[in-house]
Amino acid sequence: MAYFFIHKYVIFNRINYLYARLHWQKCQLMNVDLKNKPQITINLDPVLEAYCRFIFKTPKNQKEILLNRGKREGQAIYSKVRPVEFPKPRPFIENPVVFILPITKNNHHILRYRYYAVSKMEEEQIQDELTVLMNIFLHKFFMEGERRKFSQDKIVSAILRGLNMRKNAVNYDAIKKFDYRHRRKMEQETFKELLFTTDPIY
């Protein structure tokens, strides 16, 4: 009988220990400071920043963007990060965006114990690649919206809402500009088709 009580006491203490351990781990995860993780600051257009926040599923109240190399956007940014010997002071950045770099078994030493940076030229390449990916993203929305007979204003407003962007003149024109470029390209292709079918001389 005494053995039963001792065994029961040991099990009870073990359960309390595991519960306390899980609670401690949960508190630790809730108190993670993103500023202690390796990060890189890039100058991005506000529209591209909103696009990245949507793609990487960044919470609204979180300043930093957690980079995901599983996304093409994440690969485009991460591939331009390079180690440097000494930290270089950055000039004035119009719209600084902070990305938290993912740590793996292959890069943890470089990211934790060395400095890293993105050059001005590589920063422009990142913006170009993100712009191409965003154009592909927007193209699908406009094509589907046109198929459903939605107006341009309704499509643009829906995209701004989905990307969590304010509906002001600057953001509205930035999204609408893509539709203009898309329409102009389609009109040029249509003109070429009509030109070759109507006049064989050309």
N, C-alpha and C positions, 0 to 999 in steps of 0.2 A: 504493500500500500504506500509506504514511504517512497519507494522507487517511482511509483506512478506520479506522485505529487512533484517529485524532483524533476522528472521528465517533462511534466506539464509546465513547470516553472521555466525550464530551459527553452521550451518551444515558445512560450509567451514572450520571453526576453528576446529571442531570436526574431520574432515577428516585429516587435517594437524597434529593434535595431534596423531591420530592413526598411520599415516605414520611415524611420528618421533619416536613413540614408537616401531614400528616394526623394523625400521632402527637401533634403539639402541639395541634391542634384538639381531638382526643379528650381530652387531658388537661385542656384548658380547660373542656370540657363536663362532665367528671367533677367539676371543682372549682368549679362554679357555686354561689355563696352566695345562697340564697333571701332572706336578710335584707336584701340590697341592693336588692331589688325592691320596688315599691310594694305596701303591704299595709294591710289594715284589720282591726281587732279587733272582734269582735261577741260579745255574750253569748248563747250558745245552750244549750238543754237538751242534756244528754249524748246523749239518743236522737237528736235532730236532728243533732248533730255526727257521730255514727256513720253516720247516713243520708247526710250530705254526703260523708263520707270514702268511702263505698261508691260513690255516684253519680259523684264526680270521680276515682275510682280512685287514691286517695292511698296510697302505700306505708305499711306499718305503722310503719316507723322514721322517718317524716317528720312533723314537728310541724305545719308549715304546709300549707294546702290550696290547691292551684292552681285558681283559679276558671276555669270553662269557660263562656263565654257561649253555646255551642252547646246547653247544657242549660237547661231551664226554671228549674231551681234557680239556675243561674248568672245568668240574666237577672233573677230576682227579687232577688238580692243586689246585683248591679252597678247596677241601676236606682235603688237607694236611696243610692248613694255620691255625695256632692256636694262640690265644692271649697269651702274656707273660707280666710279671710284669715290666720288665725293658728291654730296647734295648740291644741286645747282639752284640758285635763287630764280624763281619764276617772275617774269614781268607781270604787269597788270593783266588780269584775266577778266574779260567782260562778263562771262557767265560760267563760273567754275562749277564743275560737276565732279563729285568725289565717288570713285568706284573702289569697293573693297575687293581685293584680289583673292581668288581661291587658293588655298594652300594644299599641296599634294606631297607625296613622299619624294617626288623628283625635284620640286622647287622650294621646299620649306627652308632649306639652308640659305638660298639666295634671297628669298623674300624676307626672312627673319633677321639675317645678319649682314645684309648688304643694302646699298642704296639703289634705287631704280627710278627711271624717268621715261618720259615720252618726248621726243624732239618735236620741234615745230612742224617739220615736214611730215613726220609720222602722225601728228595730230590732225593735219589736213587730210591725210590718207584715211584716218579713222572717220572723219566727218564725211568724206566721199563715200566710203563703204556703207556707213549707216544710212546715208541719203538714198543709196541704191536699194538697200533692203527695205527702207521705209516706203519708197516708191512702189515696190512690189506689194507691200502690205496694203497701201492705199488703193492700188489698182484693183485689187480684189473687192474692196468695199465699194468703189465707184461702179464697177462692172455689175455687181449684184444689185446695187441701188438703182442703176439704170434699168436693169432687167425687171425690177419690181415697180418701175415707173415713178420712183421717188424724185422729187425736185433736187436740184443741186444744193439749195440752201438746207434742205432736210438732211441730205447726206453729210454735208460739211458739219452741221450742228451735231449730228449723231457721233461723228468721229471726234469732235472736240470734247463731247461729253464722255465718250469711252476712254479717251486719253487723259481725262481729268484736267483739261485745259480751259482757261477762261475764254469766254466767247467775246473777245475784243477784236478790234479791227486788224491788229497785227497777226494774231493767231488765225483769224478767219481767212485773211488773204493768203497766209502761208499754206494752208490746206487747199484753198480754192485754186492757188497757182498751179498745183499739181494737176488738177482737173483740166485747166487750160492747156498745159503742156500735152496732156494725154489726148485731148480733143484735137489739138493742132496736128499731132502726129498722125492721128487717124484720118484727118482731112487730107493731109499730104499723101498718105498711102492710097486713099480713095481717088484722089486726083490722078495719081500715076496709073492706077488701074483703068480709069476712064480714058486717059490719054492714049494708052496703048491699044485699047479696044476701039476707039473712035477714029484714030488716024494712024495707019501703019507706018507713015513716014517717020514718025518719032520713035 
